[in-house]
């Protein structure tokens, strides 16, 4: 299948209902950080984008949300696929992006290169979707904060060792800062900026 054909294929079978279902998953995940959420619909996204990450793009991106893509996504049919299905334009400027899609295996940069919002409008920040190798196995991260009773532990394979350091810097900016969604296959875990990682 040509890159053009890949960009035009897939998408939500029932755009309104499927987008609402994914949006509910994300709202539940943001209100209960660390909980595993599973995308139930197939979307036929192009490689190397995973199913959960693709579903997030379809549910949240639109013509008013510039998207930054890591080079592995930008050089594939992913950029055209997101543009075709959502109307979102790609940007090379991280600070302009409303959503950013990254693969953890390629390394992570400091989050302060992205939009962090302002004290008056902290919601005007970038949401970063990070694809990891696996969720539910690997290194343990202990979470605490709003939406978490006492603490919660998630296991993730594929995040670099310095992720916690990057996250501490992000957390220190509150109420500014980015929100992060980890994805692997159909599974996603939300890490709002209010969450502390021990």
Secondary structure, 3 states (H helix, E strand, C coil): CCHHHHHHCCCCCCHHHHHHHHHHHHHHHHHCCCCCEECCCCCCCCCCCCHHHHHHHHHHCCCCCCEEECHHHHCCCHHHHHHHHHCCCECCCHHHCCEEEEEHHHCCCCHHHCCECCCCCCCCECEEEEECCEEEEEEEEEEECCCCCCCEEEEEECCCCCHHHHHHHHHCCCCCCCEEEEEECCEEEEECCCCEEC
